[in-house]
Amino acid sequence: VRIEVALWTRTYDVHVGAGARNDLATLLRVRAPQAKSVAIITSEALLNMPWFEIESDLDQTVLLVPEGESAKNLLSVEVLLNELAERRFSRDDVIVAVGGGAITDLAGFVAAIYLRGIGVIHVPTTLVGQVDAAIGGKTGVNLSLGKNLVGAFHQPIGVLCDSDMLATLSERERLSGLGEIAKCWLLENRDAGALSEMSMSDLIELSIRLKANIVGADEYEGGLRANLNYGHTLAHALEKLALARDVDELRHGEAVAIGLAFAVRLALELELVDESVVANHDAVLDALGLARRLHPKDSIDEIVEAMGHDKKAHHDLSFVLPSEEGFKTVRGVDPDVVRNVLERFRGEL
Ligand SMILES: NC(=O)c1ccc[n+]([C@@H]2O[C@H](COP(=O)([O-])OP(=O)(O)OC[C@H]3O[C@@H](n4cnc5c(N)ncnc54)[C@H](O)[C@@H]3O)[C@@H](O)[C@H]2O)c1
């Protein structure tokens, strides 16, 4: 299956399905006909996976970065830029990112700034990567003061989402991806009941289509794209608090699942939706096996404080919320209301 991301200035395809990684050589021929070299950016663990056979038909080098989030910093950026310069990579050559969201974000950012921008192809290997991170052109790295504080918009020239690569994913990584899939399902106002008729590949495809359509309509997040942050105000705050304790405590999608259950309760409190919408959210999260407990160590005050500092919060408490007229960003929500809903939410679970 090919899903088009139709941007204002150009269009690229997301190839979805078993064996999609084998489309790399063809994609390069069509989208980067002048390329002589490709740099495959990945990690050692991934390089040793049984599915790692990436053939570009070009002069191919592999550049290894640390595993997961620990690769996503400016030190890795500098190391990679130097590697590319030493190998005399030109404007026509291409970076191929093979990995989860951490690697596609990092490699995408390097592609955005090396020689003021070279082509990048994403081959996302996690569910989060396939349904979210690798699509839409947001790239970047973390600073020690916070996640994703440095970055650039840089759209890939193509994305290969190969379901074969997901076979080796741990249960936790799978669940994390399901958190983003739940978000897509709920953004489309779909019923929990219909989930049972969907295969995993149907869910992946549906989520990619939603993201591709939204990015096509609003590449730089001037409006509609903000809806993709549904559930994310609380999620980012919880991730920040968890990260201070232990890097492995909370995966992004796990945090999103909690954020979704909370956001719909806030919408109920603000009289934007009725009880049935809350019940449907709970049923969707249950059906996908997503837990949504607040960590006992997170105090409500700390959570509210962290939400006010979210990069997208513009210094007040803002949330994407469902309403009778659809999803919208609600700014300046009263912190006391947020606190009350959080207290009740904690008690409920
Ligand atoms: N740019 C965006 O729009 C966007 C969207 C969502 C998330 N993100 C970013 O993505 C990152 C999270 O990405 P992630 O959840 O994919 O995690 P990740 O990239 O940190 O990968 C998690 C772990 O899974 C391992 N792994 C990857 N693929 C595997 C496979 N097929 N089999 C076995 N193990 C595999 C990795 O080596 C790593 O240890 C965060 O940094 C987040 O900020 C970006």
Ligand as a Chemical Component Dictionary entry (heavy atoms), coordinates in Angstrom:
data_LIG
# 
_chem_comp.id                   LIG 
_chem_comp.type                 NON-POLYMER 
_chem_comp.pdbx_formal_charge   0 
_chem_comp.three_letter_code    LIG 
# 
loop_
_chem_comp_atom.comp_id 
_chem_comp_atom.atom_id 
_chem_comp_atom.alt_atom_id 
_chem_comp_atom.type_symbol 
_chem_comp_atom.charge 
_chem_comp_atom.model_Cartn_x 
_chem_comp_atom.model_Cartn_y 
_chem_comp_atom.model_Cartn_z 
_chem_comp_atom.pdbx_ordinal 
LIG N1  N1  N 0  9.108  13.497 14.969 1  
LIG C1  C1  C 0  7.927  13.177 15.431 2  
LIG O1  O1  O 0  6.906  13.613 14.911 3  
LIG C2  C2  C 0  7.825  12.242 16.597 4  
LIG C3  C3  C 0  6.601  11.671 16.929 5  
LIG C4  C4  C 0  6.544  10.775 17.978 6  
LIG C5  C5  C 0  7.698  10.456 18.690 7  
LIG N2  N2  N 1  8.873  11.035 18.349 8  
LIG C6  C6  C 0  10.116 10.707 19.059 9  
LIG O2  O2  O 0  10.363 9.324  18.918 10 
LIG C7  C7  C 0  11.094 8.854  20.034 11 
LIG C8  C8  C 0  10.482 7.561  20.522 12 
LIG O3  O3  O 0  10.537 6.631  19.477 13 
LIG P1  P1  P 0  10.289 5.080  19.720 14 
LIG O4  O4  O 0  9.121  4.909  20.615 15 
LIG O5  O5  O -1 10.263 4.480  18.375 16 
LIG O6  O6  O 0  11.525 4.623  20.585 17 
LIG P2  P2  P 0  13.101 4.498  20.300 18 
LIG O7  O7  O 0  13.463 5.023  18.991 19 
LIG O8  O8  O 0  13.757 5.059  21.497 20 
LIG O9  O9  O 0  13.306 2.915  20.282 21 
LIG C9  C9  C 0  13.003 2.186  21.433 22 
LIG C10 C10 C 0  13.847 0.920  21.518 23 
LIG O10 O10 O 0  13.370 -0.048 20.598 24 
LIG C11 C11 C 0  14.457 -0.651 19.920 25 
LIG N3  N3  N 0  13.950 -1.104 18.627 26 
LIG C12 C12 C 0  13.652 -0.335 17.565 27 
LIG N4  N4  N 0  13.131 -1.077 16.595 28 
LIG C13 C13 C 0  13.118 -2.354 17.034 29 
LIG C14 C14 C 0  12.692 -3.586 16.448 30 
LIG N5  N5  N 0  12.127 -3.640 15.258 31 
LIG N6  N6  N 0  12.847 -4.707 17.190 32 
LIG C15 C15 C 0  13.378 -4.645 18.426 33 
LIG N7  N7  N 0  13.786 -3.521 19.022 34 
LIG C16 C16 C 0  13.649 -2.390 18.324 35 
LIG C17 C17 C 0  15.462 0.456  19.841 36 
LIG O11 O11 O 0  16.766 -0.038 19.639 37 
LIG C18 C18 C 0  15.318 1.134  21.190 38 
LIG O12 O12 O 0  16.091 0.514  22.155 39 
LIG C19 C19 C 0  11.095 9.958  21.044 40 
LIG O13 O13 O 0  12.348 10.574 21.039 41 
LIG C20 C20 C 0  10.033 10.929 20.530 42 
LIG O14 O14 O 0  10.325 12.266 20.878 43 
LIG C21 C21 C 0  8.950  11.907 17.317 44 
# 
loop_
_chem_comp_bond.comp_id 
_chem_comp_bond.atom_id_1 
_chem_comp_bond.atom_id_2 
_chem_comp_bond.value_order 
_chem_comp_bond.pdbx_ordinal 
LIG N1  C1  SING 1  
LIG C1  O1  DOUB 2  
LIG C1  C2  SING 3  
LIG C2  C3  SING 4  
LIG C2  C21 DOUB 5  
LIG C3  C4  DOUB 6  
LIG C4  C5  SING 7  
LIG C5  N2  DOUB 8  
LIG N2  C6  SING 9  
LIG N2  C21 SING 10 
LIG C6  O2  SING 11 
LIG C6  C20 SING 12 
LIG O2  C7  SING 13 
LIG C7  C8  SING 14 
LIG C7  C19 SING 15 
LIG C8  O3  SING 16 
LIG O3  P1  SING 17 
LIG P1  O4  DOUB 18 
LIG P1  O5  SING 19 
LIG P1  O6  SING 20 
LIG O6  P2  SING 21 
LIG P2  O7  DOUB 22 
LIG P2  O8  SING 23 
LIG P2  O9  SING 24 
LIG O9  C9  SING 25 
LIG C9  C10 SING 26 
LIG C10 O10 SING 27 
LIG C10 C18 SING 28 
LIG O10 C11 SING 29 
LIG C11 N3  SING 30 
LIG C11 C17 SING 31 
LIG N3  C12 SING 32 
LIG N3  C16 SING 33 
LIG C12 N4  DOUB 34 
LIG N4  C13 SING 35 
LIG C13 C14 SING 36 
LIG C13 C16 DOUB 37 
LIG C14 N5  SING 38 
LIG C14 N6  DOUB 39 
LIG N6  C15 SING 40 
LIG C15 N7  DOUB 41 
LIG N7  C16 SING 42 
LIG C17 O11 SING 43 
LIG C17 C18 SING 44 
LIG C18 O12 SING 45 
LIG C19 O13 SING 46 
LIG C19 C20 SING 47 
LIG C20 O14 SING 48 
# 
